[in-house]
Every structure is written in C-alpha cells, then in structure tokens.
Amino acid sequence: MWHWENSLVRVRHWCLGLLTLALPLLGLPVAAEQMVLNQLGSWPGHPRDAWSVGVAVVGSKAYLAAGAAGLQIFDVADPAHPRLLGFCPPNWSAEKVVVAGRYAYLTEWIGGLSVIDVSDPQHPVRVASCAAGSARGVAIAGSYVYVASHLWGLHIFDVSVPERPVQVGIALSDGHCWGVAVAGAWAYVADGGLSILDVRNPPAPVVVSRYLHDSTVFDVALTETMACLATGSGLVVLDVTDPRQPVKIGSLPPLDICGSQYCAMAGNRVFLSYGSGGVEVVDVSDPRNPVRVSEFTGAKAAANGLAYGQGRLFCALSEGGLGIIDASDPRQLIELAAYTADKGLSRDVALVGDRAFVADGADGLQVLDVRNPAAPSLVATLVVGSDALAVTSAGDRAYLADAQEGLVIVDIHDPDRPAVLGKLKTEGTARDVLVSGSRAYVAASEKGLLVIDVGDPVAPAVVGTATTVGAARTLAAAGDRLYAVEDGGPQNACGLEIFDVRDPIKPTALGRYDVEPPGGRATAVVLQGARAYLATEDGIDVLDVSNASQPNRVAHFDLERANGLALWGNYLFVNLNLDPFGVRVLNVQNPAQPRLETSLFTGCSFAAHGIYVQNERLYVAGGERGLSILNWEFRPSLRISATPGPGGKVSLTWDSRPGLKLQRASGLSSADWSEVPGTDGGNSIEIPAEGTVGFFRLHQP
C-alpha cells in the first residue's frame, strides 16, 4: 500500500522528496520549485521542560544530566552563584553522567550512551553515540564505561578511543537495572536487588553473586569493604569484603514511605536523596548501626542524583536544575544555591522592528533582540501575572492577555525597558487580544468577547461585551467584522463565530460555523479575503465567509492537532501540538484543494501556539522550547515515484543528481533515518511490496 506525500523536509541537512508507504500510489505532478523551511535560530536554545536526574562534579564544573535538556555544564567556583556555561541537547532524555578527562559519558533513556567532548564547556559537542537499550546508570573505570540498561542488563564499552566507543561485553539481568558502580575487578549493578559481576575480562562479565532485598534496590555506592544501597525501604549496608558472598550488616528506615533512589558516599558518610523532598546524611562508621546525622527537607530539597566534592553536596533537583548544599559539617546541611530550571511556556509572539515580544507563560513578557536570527538574545523580562497567553502590539504599546491579570498594557517605546502602564482584571480568563484604534478586543473564555477602551492606557475600561456560544479562545479581524474561535464552554461549542463590530460597544453576532464532529476542538483562525482558515484538532477547515450569516466549509485538510496559524501569500503555516512537533506549510493557491508543501520538525511542545510572519521569516512560539526563527527558500523539486513490479515487488525511482542518497525511516524522526544500501549514486531500487511500511526521502548532505 502506497501514498505519495509531496513534501520537502530539512532537519539538519538538505533533504528532498518524501515518500510515505501506506496507500496506493498514483502518478502525481510535482511543481518545478518547492518551498524548503530552514531553522535559523532559537531561544533559549534548550528545552525548558527539563527535570534533572544525575550529576557529576569535576573541579569547579558540575555536569547535570537534565532530562529533555540534555547535558548542562555549570561553573560552580562560586557555589552560592552557579552559572550555566553550556549545554548539549540529548538524543533522548538524559539520565546519568560521568566525566573522565575531556569527555562526559551520558546515558539517555532509549538513546543509549553518548560521548560528549566537554573540553570547551561553553560549547560541548557530541562526538559519538551508541545503542545501549534504555540506559540508566553509568560508571567508568580505566578505558571501559559500564552502562546499566533498564531492560537489558550491563553493557560494557571500550572507550580507549572515545570518538569510537565499542561494545565489548554484555550481561543480561533478571531485574530492571537502575544504577552501577565499579571497584577494581567488580561491577555492582542495582537491578532490583544487587548483582555483583567479575569484570576482569570485560568481553565476558560473569555474575558471581546476587543479593535480593524485600524492596527495589535503585542505586549503589561503594567503599573498599562496603556497598551502601538506596532502596525503597531505606538504606541497606552490605559487607562486600568477599564480593562472592555479600552479607547484609546494617539498615536504616527511609525519611518517607517512598524510599530513596539515589546515593553518594564520602568517607564514612552516605548521602541519600528523596525525589519527594529531602536529602539526608547517614554516618556508617559503625556499619551495623547506621546513624542519621542530619537531613534537609522541603520542596527545594526534592532531589534525584547526588555528587559530593570539596565539602559540598550537588543535587540534581527533581523539578529541574542544580542544587548546592554546604555539607562540610555533616550535622548541619545548609543550602548555598539552587539554579532552577526555567519554567516559561512561549505561547505567542509579536514582532516590532528588531525585537520579538514573547508571551512566555509564568515568565511574563520576554523581549528578544532578533537582529541576528541565528542567535536571538534576551534583552528584557517583565513578569506581569501568572500566565501570559497572548501578545499583540500597536504603536509603542504591547498588549498582553494574562490568565491572572486579564489585559495588561505595556509601554515599549524603549523595548529593552518595558514597563506596565495599566491593567484590567477581566471576568473570565483572558486568552487572546486584538487592538484597533482605541479599542482592545479580548477573548475572555466563558465570558465571551470583551470590548475595552484603551485610549487611556493607565485606566482601561470595559465598554462593551458580547456573549459567545462557546468559550472564546482566539480572535481575528477584517474590516468591521471580528472572528472569534470558540472551544468548549458550558455548551461544549467549538467553532467560529462572526461579529459585526461597527458599533464596538454593541458587537452583534452575525453567524457561526460549528466544527464537525460536534465537540471537536478549534484553536485558531486566519483570514484571506472571503476565506477563513480554521485550525482544529483534525486539521484545517477552509471556510467561505463571504456570507457572514452562513459561513460554510468548502474544503478540509487532514492534519492532526493543528494549532497556531499564519499566512504569507498562498502559503498557510501551521503549528502542530502533537509529536512530532513542528511546522507544516500548506499551499492554498487553490483554497478548495490545499496541499502539503513542506514541513520542519522543531521539537515544539504541546503548548506551542503563536506564529508570526514578517520579512520572509517565521517566528514560532514553541511552548517549553521558547522561540524558533525560521526562513524559507524555493528549490527545484525532486520526485520519488513507485510502480508495481514483477514478483510482488515495487520499483522506486527518483530524479538523479550527484550526491543524492535514498534514506528510509519507520517514522518522521530525524534520528531514525538510515541510508538504503546500494542507492548511493543510483536512481532506482526494487523492494518487496508486502509488509513494507515506512518513509523514504532523498537526502543531500
């Protein structure tokens, strides 16, 4: 079954011609030129939805395995003021990290093991990646790295040449592996219990003993004769003088019922962390009677991985970021600093000159200098309420719709020093705002449409209202008509309602369009003459709104979870809020038959919404990912075609061009593409038709 998707994709390289194997292929014409999207830059340049899992400290640098944010490197020379130096995005979610020399070895859930050159901490570079299943714990000894793979046991890699790690050994486990530590000839794997392996011959590790516990063993820390275990029932101390016969000699109940999942050691002190909110110090100088010396509890102490160095305890905070505790006196833990993860959610964006104004959720209004689109820089932040949802501008003022404060009017005559002029707390959540002259129109959720006089920006006042059938979500305007996208509300009405605002004090409902099927979400609308393009959870509805009393659908394009919209000529840009996140571009030259023109997968989160187009650049508000800046160009089209062949095979052919290679993937993920053998320099191949599912593209490095 075959289907041709006329699309260009550019993720990291020039990729041309995308073929999807799913439905019967028909010979479809391809335009002489086709649009290609390019990502120019982004801010802040790393995900902000990160949680921290593991941490390592070497000298004055702390290395944080920060989940979706990958590897983050901090300068901790002044522990009261840790400073983020650089980061390396993950292939997947970063779990644990160890550092040796100029390299960091990072485990990633599903992503395996990454080797990262950290010699320049401001610009760490991934130099190698290799599969290791669902990688969790990691340890290094000599020229070998040991990876605890959650489902696949212990993996051993030779990293004598770090840029070319080679897996030399593997030992399967009966349990789920969480952590690993290595001492001398022995590897200790926390795999629900504790497995001890002889690794003197790394290609052939041998399990020599196993300790079983009544709750899950998550982590292990070692001295010469002791193994201290972080378990669901607290601390367990084993005598491992003879690793072939570990013996339990001591234990201590946990701080809370969840138990401890991470531990670290310094001399006779064990540090245990509790993701639910606590860090404790336990004295094991008498291992048969561990004594809790001190504890540091509370939300700010919710930690995962731990590392100890120079009298300080470094904590990977559960909610994201790095915590530093003075542990020089184990009897009294003192918080020195907490570098917390940014929790902004970029919802909307507006451009004024060379400044981008971003409605960034709890972080309020962010002002970015975008003169260099490859490196947008933050120049100002104005926190105005609890959740900035939308932003627009008019003259030297910016208007914010904030979930808590309602309408906020900001003076931006000096954009690098924004200042609040006035506020109006609205009935109903302010979700969007438009400005025309001295009137602001606010989509106020269940309270419908509000008309606000902003002639005096210090004292804005409601002068008119209009009831909407559904909860007013976003707005668009053309002439004397206002278009309100409605989503939910008491009647669960979703669709588009049109108002006459010639008398702005008394907006009059003219007509509405309801999304099919009833209850389906509607998110945004843009206008082009007598056409309205409505984003819904099922795609794009093309509406004829020439008769405002009876708007009707003339076309639909399937595109799951369409969200933000923007128009440029005959091109409709669509922001998606479903993985794989990104931007799709529809060619709407013929509105009755929109077609997919190109795509770019930006990694934007589900909160992505606003898109702004200006000067052939696209500014995308990408939720936790911040702001992405794209441009586009037109390149000669290439086509992959498929025809049935003899023997149950299908023949793929494509336009020949030097350097082009055919690649295949099971899904639209940039990490999933692999070259089809035997196609370098060619222009055809035969593949079995039966059971073939996947995507093909032409790729030029």
N, C-alpha and C positions, 0 to 999 in steps of 0.2 A: 504494500500500500504506500502510495507516494503523494507528496504535496510540495509544490514549489512556492517558497516564500521569497518574494522579490525584495531582498534586503541587503544592506551593507552593514558590517559590524566593525568597529575599531575599538579594541580594548587596550592593548598595549602596542600592537603592531598594525600594519596595514592589512586588513582582512576584507576580502571582496567576494561577493557572491555566496549566498547562504541557501542551502537546500535542506528542507526538512523531510524526513522519511516518515510518512504517516498515511497519506491518502493518494488516490490515483493521480499521476502526474499528467497534466495537459501541456501542450506547447503554448507557452505564454510569451507575449512580446516583452522585451526589456528596453527601457529608454536608453538613448545614446549616452546620456550622462545621469549620474545618480548622486544624491547627497550623501556625504560622509560626515558624521559627528566626531569632533576631537575634544578631549578634555584638556583644557589649558592649565587649570589650577584649581585649588580648593582651599578652604579654610574651615576648621583649624588644621586640616591635613591628616587627621586621625579620628577614628570613631570616638564618640563621647558616651557610648552606652556600655563602657567597659566595666568589668569587675576585675579585681586583682586576685591572682591565685598563688603565684610563687614569687620569691625574691632571693637575690644573691647580692652579696656585698664584697667588693674588692677595693681596698684602699679608700679613696674618697668618692667612689662611684657605687651607686646602688642600681641594680638591674631588676626591673619589675616585669614579670610575666603578667600582662594586663588584659587577659581575655581577648575580646574583639579588637583592642587597641594594639595588640602585638607586644613587642618588646619596647619598654620605655627605659631610658637611661637618665639617672639623676646625679647631679653634683650634690653630695651631702657633706662637703668640707665644713660647712656651717650647718650643723644638724637642726638648728632652730629655723632655718630657712632653706629647705631643699629646693633645688632648681632643676626643672626639666631641661635636659640638654638636647635630646633627640629621641627618635623612635624608629622602629622598623615594623611596617604593617605585617600582620600574620597571613599565612596561607589559610589558617583556620583559627580556632580560639587558643590563645597561648595559655599553657598550664604551669610548667615549671621551667627553671633556668639554672644552669651552672656556667661559670666562666673560667677559662684557662688561657692565660696569655692574651692574645689579641682576639680571641674568639669566644662567643657566647653560644651555648648549645641549648636550644629552646624546644621543648616538647609542645605539640599542638594537638588538641583533640581532633581526631580524624586526620589532621595534617601531618602527623608523624614527627620527625626530627628535622629541625632547621639549624644550619650552621651560619652564624652571623658574625661578620667582621666588625668589631667594635673599636678598632684602633683609633678611629675618628668618632668619638661619642656623639657628636652632633649630627653625623651622617652615617649611622650604622647600615651595613649592606649585607643582605642575604647572599651567601656565596654557594650554598648547597642545600638541598632538601632531599629527604629520603623517607620512604614509607616505613611506618612502624606501628600500624594499626591505630587504635585510639590511645595515643601516647599520653601518659600522665607523669610519673616521676622520672627523674634523670639524675645520674651521678657520673663522675669522671674519675678515672684512675689511670695514670700514665697516658698511653696513647689509645685508650679504649673508653668509649662512652656507653653507659648502661641505661637502657630505657625500659621503664615499667609500662607495658602496654595493657590497657584496662582489660581487654578480652583475649590478648594473645601472648601473655607471659612476658618473659625477659628477653629483650633484643640487645645484642652486643655489636657495637660498631667500632671498626678500626678507623681512627681519625688521625693517624700519623701524617696524612695529607688532608688537612681539614676541608679543603675545597672539594675533595673527592672521598667522602666517607663511604666505607664498605661494610655491609652487614656480614659479620663472620660467624655469628652464633645466635641460637635462639633456644629458649627453654620454655615450653608450654606450662601453664599453671592450672591448677584445679579451681582457683578462685579468681575474682576480679582484682587486678593489680592496681595499686594506688601510688606506692612510693618505693624507692630503692635507695640503699646506702651500700658502700663498698669499703672494706677494710682488708688490706693485704690480699690473701688468696680467696676471700669470701665475699659473696654478694648477699645482701639481706633484702628480701622482697616482701613488702607488706601487701599481701594478696588475700585479704580477709582474715588470714592468720599470718604467720611469718614463715616463709620458706628461706632456707639457707643453702646457697649453692657454692660449690667449689668451682672457681673461675680461673684456676691456674692455666688451664688450656681454654682460652676464650672461644675458639670454634666449637668446643664440646663441653658446655657447662653441665654440671651434674648436681642434682638436688641431693644433699646429704642429710637433711633433717627438716622437719616441719613442726612448728608449734601451732596448735589450734586453741582459739580463745572463744569465750562464750558470747562475744560481740565482735563486730568488724574491726580489724586492725587496719588503720589508714596510713600510718607513717611510722618511720623508724629513725632513731638517732643513736650513734654508737660511741662508746669509749673502748679501751683495749679489752675490757672483760665484760662489759655490759651492753645490752641492747634495750633502749627505752622505747616503748611503743605507745603511740597515740591511738586510743581505741574508743569505741562507742561507750565503754564503761569506765573511761578514765585512763590513768597512767598504769602501765604494766612494765615491770623491770625484770629482765631475763639475765641470768648468768650465762654468757657465751664463751667462757674460758675454753671450753671444747665445743666448737660450733656444731659438731655432730650430735651433741646432746644438750640442747638449750634447756635451762631449768628456770621456772618462774620463782623469783625470790621476794618480790615485793609488788605492791599496787597501791593506788590512791584513787578514791572516787572522783568523778568529774565535778566541775563547778556547776554544770547544769545537766539536765537529762539528755541533751543531745550528744554529750561526749565531746572528745577532742579529735580533730582530724589532722593536725599538723604539729610538729615538734622540732626543736633545735636544742643543741647542748653546748655548754661552755664549762669545762671542768666538771665539777660535781653538781652543776645546776642544769635542770631541764626546763625549757620554756615550752609551754603548751598554749595553743590558741583555740578559741571557740568562735566559730563563724557567727553564732548568735549574739556575741557581745562580751568578749573577755579574753584576757591574757593572764597567765599565772606563771610563777616561778616555784619550782619544787627542788628542794635540796635532797640529793640522793647520795650524800657522803656515806650514809648508812643505807645501802640499797634495800635492806629488808624492812626498813621503816621510813619510806619517803615522807618528807615533811613539806607541807605547803608554806612557803615563806611569805609570799605576797601575791596580790592579784590587782589587776587593773581592769575594771568592768565598765559597761555602758556602751551606748550605740557607737561612740567614736572608737571603741576598742574592738569592734567586730572585725576579726582578722582571719585570714587563711594562712598562707605560708609565712615562715619566720626565718630570719637570719640574724646572727649575733656577731658584733665586731666592735672592738675598742670601747667596751662598756656600754654599748648601745644595742637596743633591740629594734630591728627593722621589720615592719609588719606589712604584708600585702592586705590592704583593707578590703573587706567583703563588698562594700559599696563602691569600690574603685578608688585607687590612689595609694599613696605610701604614707604609713605612719612611722614615727620615730620616737622611741621611748628611752629615757635615761635609765639604764639598768645597772649602773656602776655600783649602787648599793642595792643588792637583791631584796632587801627588806622593804624598799620603798621605790616603786616604779613611778616615774614622773614623765608625763607626756612632754616632748620637746616640740614636735611639729606634726602636722597632718596635711599632706598635699593631697587634696581630694579631687576626684575626677570631676571634670566639667559636666554638668547635667543639662546643658542647653539643648533645646529642640528647635531647630530652624524651621519655622512654619511658613514664612512668607518673605518676600524680598521686593524692594523698590530701588530704583537707581536714580540718583541726582548727580549729574556731572560725572566725576570720577570717584564717587562714593556710593557704596551699596549699603542700604539700610535693611537690616535683617531683624524680623520679629522672631526672637530666639527663646520662646517659652519662658521658663523661670528666670533666665538671664536677661530678659527685657529686650531693649533695643541695642543691637550691635552695629557699629559703624565701621565699615571696612574701606580701606584705600585699595581700589582695583585698577590703578593706573598700570600696574604690571600684573596682567591676569594670571600669569604663571605663579605668582607669589602674592596673593591678596594678604593685606596685613590689617590687624585690628588697630584702630586709632581711638575708639571711644566705646564705652559701655554705659547704658543708662537703664538701671533697674527700676521698673515702674509699677510692678504688681506681681501677681502670681504666675501668669501665663500669657505672654504676648502671642496672639494668634494671627494677626494680620497687620499690614502696614501699607500706607499709601502716602503720597506727598503732593503738595500744592504750594508753589512759591517757596518761601523759606520756612515752611512748616511741614512736619511729619505728623501723621495721624495714626495712632495705634488702637487696635481693638484688643483689649486685655480681659481675660476671663474674670479677674477680680475687680479691676478698677473701672471697667467699662471703656469709654472713649478717653484717650489721653492725647493731648495736643502738645507737640514738642517744637521748640524753636531750633531750627537747624541753619540759621543764617551763617553761623560758623559750624559747619558739620562736624568738626572734630571736638566741639564742646556743646553737645546737645543739652537743652535744659527744658524741663517741663513748664509749660505756660499755664495749662489748665486741665481739669479732669471733670468728667461727668459719669458718676456711677449709674449704670443702666439697669433697668429691670430686665432680667433675662441676661444670659451670657452673651457678651459682645464677641461675635465670631468673625465679622468682616466689616470693612468700612470703605465707602466711596465719598469723594468730595466734589461738589460742583458749586463754584462761586462761594457764597457764604453759607451753604448748606452741606452738612455731612449726613450720609445715609448709613445707618448701622443695622446689620443683620443681628438681631437680638434673640436668636434661638426661639424658644416657645413664645416669647413676647412679640415676635413678628418683626416688623420694619419700624425703625425709629428715624424721624427727621429732626436733625439738631442744628440750631442756629450757631455757627462758629464765627460770626462776624466779630464778636469779642472773644478772642481765644482764651482769655483768662476766666471767662464765665460762660461756657457753652450751655445752651438750654434747649430742652426738647420742645419743638413747636408743632409736631405732628406725629401721628402713628398710623400704622395700617396692620390689621390682623392678617396673618398668613395661615393657610390651611395646615401646613406642616411647620416644622421648626426651621426658621430662616438660617441658612448656613453661609452662603457666599452671594456676592452681588456683581452685576454688570449693568452698564447703562449705555444707551444710544439715543441721542436726541431727548425727547420728552418721555421716554419710556425707561423704566427700571425693571431689571430681570432678577428675581430672587430664586436661588436654588434652595429647595426645601428638602430636609432629610429627617424623617421621624416626627417627633412631637406626639401629643395625645392621640392624634388620629393616624399616626404612623404614615403620614402622607409624604411621598417622595417624588420630586419632580421639579418643574419650573413654573413660576407664577409671574405674570407680567402686570406691571402697574403703570398707570398714567400719572406722571408727576408734574404736569404743567402747573398745577396748584400744589406746591410741595408741602403745604400744611395739611392737605387732604388728599393723599395718594389714593387713587381709585383702581381697584382690581379690574383688569380687562379680560383675562383668560388664563388658563393654566394647562399644562401638559403633565400627565402622570406617567411615571416610569413603569414599564412592564418588565416582569410581573409585578403586581402591587407589592409595595413594601421594599422593593429593591432600592439600594442606596443611590443617591445623587450627590455629587461633590462639587462641581464647578461648571461654569459656562463661559464661553467667549462668543462674540458676535461678529458677523461679517455680512453687511447688507441685510438681506431678508433671511439670512441663515443664522441659526444658533447651534453651536456645538456643545452638547451636554455630556459631561463625564459621569458615568455610572459604574457600579461595581461589575457590570457585564460588558462595558465598552463605551463607545461613543455613539450617541443618538444625534443624527443630523435632523434639525427641525426647520420647517418653513414657518417663519413668524411674521410673514407679510400681513396676515390677518391676525392681529393680536388676540382677538377673542377666540380664535380656534387654531392655536399652534398645532401642527401635525408633523409626525415623523416621516421623512422621505428616504432615510437610509439609516443603517446601523452597521458599525464595525466592531466585531468581537475583539475585546481587549480587556482581560480580566483586571479588575480593581483600578480602573483609570481614576486619576485624582486631579492634580493641577493641570491647567491648560494655558497655552499661549499661541497666538497666530503670527505668522510672518508670511505675507503674500499668500501663496497657495499651500503653505505648509502649516500643519497643526502639530504643535509639540505637546506631548502627553507625558506627565509624570506618573509613574506607577507606584502603588504602595503594596506591592506583593513581590516576594522573591521570585526571580531575580530582579531586584530593584533597578530602576534606571529610567531613561527617556526613550520613548518611541516617537517617530515622526511619521505622520500621515500626509500623503499628497491628496489635497481636497480640491484640485483644479476642477474635477467633476464632483460636486458635492453629493450627487446621487450614488457615486461609486468610489468612496475613499479607499485608498490602498496604502499599505505599509511601505514607507520609503526607506527608512533606516532605523537603527537602534544604537543605543550606547548604555552599557550596564554600569551605573555609577555607584552602586552599593548604598544608595539612599535607604533610609529606614521607612517603616510604615507611617511615620509622622510626616513624610515628605508631602508638600502641597504646592507652594507657590512657584511659579515660573515667570521670569521677566525677560523680554526680548528687547534689545537695543543695539544698534550699530553692528548687526550680524553677530552678536554674542548672546548667549543664553545663560541666564543666571538662575540656578536651581536651588531652592531651599530644601535641603535634604535631611530634615529631622536631626537625629543624633550625629549625622555626618557633616552637619554645617552647610556651608555654601560651596557649590560646584560651579565653575565657569567653563562653558563650552563654546566652541565655534563650529562652523561647518564649511565645507567646500564641496565642489562638484567634480567628480572623476568619471572617466569613461567606464561604462557599465561592463561587467563580465557576467556570463551566464553559465550555470551548470544545468545540463539537461539530462533527462533519464528516459531511456527507451527500453521496452521489453526485448530480451534476447533469448536465444535458444537455451535449452536445458535448465529452465527455471531461473535464469539469471537476468540481471538488469545491467544495461550499459550506461555508465556515467561518462559524459563528455563535457569539455569546457573549452573556453577560448584560451589558446596557447599564448603565453607571454613569458619571457625569461625571468627565472626566479620564483615563479608561482608554484605553490605546493598545495596539494589537496589534503585537508585535515578533516578529522572525524571526531564527534563527541556524542555522548549519550544525552547531554543536556546543554543549555546555554550558559555554561560556566567557563570563564577564561582559563581556569586551571585544568579543565577537563579535555581540552583539545589535544589530539595527537596526530602525527602525520600518517597518512595511509601509505604503507610500504609500496615501492615500485611506481610512485606517481611523480617523483621529482623530475621536472623537465618534460613530462609527458602531457597528454591532454585527453586520456580516456582510461577507463578501467572497467572490468566486469565484476559484479558482486552478486552473491546469492540473494534472491528476492524474498524467499520465505524466511520469516523470523527476523528480518532486518528492521531495526528501529534506531533512529539516531539523526544526527545533523551533520551535514557536510558543508565545508566552506573552502574558498580559495584564499590562500594566505601568502602575503609577500613580506618577509622580514624587513 
